[in-house]
Amino acid sequence: MGTFSIWHWLIVLLVIILVFGTKKLKNLGSDLGGAVRGFKDGLKEGNKEEGLSSIESNETKDLSESDTFTVQAREKNKE
């Protein structure tokens, strides 16, 4: 009762095709494919930029490590 068989999914698909039509579903599929392709291209560009920024961060990391402070923490007295 809790699972759907292949026949249920085929009926759902048929209803969706009847409601939206094949042309609109084709356009939706191509738009979705273009969005996924753009997302992948963005990830590739991000990885290239990340490689450059890691070189820059190593240079700044050396400077920030020389400016360290030693601090002691004390517990506040409750009165």
C-alpha angles and dihedrals in degrees: 000000000000097000130069122227126218089264092060091052092047091053091049090050091049092051091049091051091049093049100044103023128227096271094057091045090050091052090047091052094050091047091050091048091051091050092051091048091050091049091052091049090051091052091051091050090047091054091051091050090045089057090055094045092051089060090050092046091053089056093050092042091065090055096047094051091061092058101066128142130208112222133182120209121212128196116243116242114241112217 
